[in-house]
Amino acid sequence: MWHSPSLQQLLFLEAVLEEGSLVRAADRFHTTHSTISRSLKALSNGLGINLFVKTPHGLRLNSVGRVYGAQIRTSLEQARLAFDLARYESALHQRPFYVGHAPDMHGGLLPVLEQIILPGTEAPPVVLRSDPTMRLVWRVRRGEFQVGLGVLPSVDKSLWIERVAHEPFAVCLPGHHRLAAYSRPSARELVDETLVWIPRNSYRLFYD
């Protein structure tokens, strides 16, 4: 007979997978590790499948538990996405019309954004908000913004993404640099130079 786990049990299981221990998972939910341990034991008993192995440091997921947990994480991510899309659909029909833009976006686009008019509607009040690109993606998914204009590539399949403008890189060089006389130095000519560049952990897709 199929056992229907509670959402809390599944969230606890996900946390243990991600944190690697009951104690850190408990910290995430501001509860005790014994509470999580009891919940996960109940999950295992309800399924009739042993998901854990006892160690001197407490419970650990066994190979069966890791397989089960990986699939549950996928299901939870889909549930979160469904919630984000529902929030977006709800916010889409409310006013004002929130447009997010990256702080380093070309300033010439801002007056254009303020003149947005939705087809078939009166001119809604447009409210501009500035956020880094990766946070724009997150806020559009949650329905906080109806539009986000960033400067980085995005592969989020839940969003409609279109390039609306193109702006070249600018290389800042000291006046005495060997390439300063060139109006358009190539990336190849910058090989072996020391560069101040975008950190990979902040802008991974753009960096790559």
C-alpha positions, 0 to 999 in steps of 0.5 A: 500500500502506498504511503503518503509522506508529509511535506515536513518529512520530505523537507527534512529529508531534503535538508539532511541531503543538502546539509549532510547532518541532522544537526545542520538540518535542524539549524535550518528549520530552527528545531532539534536534531531529535525532532528531525530524527523522529520524523525521518524514522516515521517516514522510513517506517511508513514507506517500509523501506530502510533509508538510513544507517546508524553511525557513531554520529547519528543517522546517515542516509544509506544508498536507498535513502540517497536514491529516494532523496534525490527524486524527492528533491526534484519533486520539491523543486517542481513544487516550488516552481509551481508556487513561483509561477502561481505567484507571478500569474497572480501579481501579473494582474495587479498594479503597478507594473514592476520592472526590475533592471540591473544597476549596471544596465545602460542608463539610456534605457531607463526613460524608455522603461517608464513609458511601457504600455501593456497592449489592450490596457490603459497606461499602468503606473510603471515602478522601476526597481534595481537589483543584480541580474541573478536576483532579478531572475529570482524576483520575476519567478516569485512574481515580485517583478513582471519584467526583469532586464539584466546583463547576464545570460540566463538558462531558466527554462521557466522564463521567457528570455529575449535579448533586447539590446547589445552593448560591447565590453569596455576595457579600461587600460592605463594611458601608458599601457602597450594596448592603449593606442588601440581603439578595439583590442581583442581578447587574444591580445589581453592574454597573460595580462593581469585583469580585474574581472567579474567573480565566478561565484557571482556571475558564473554564466557570464564568466564562462 
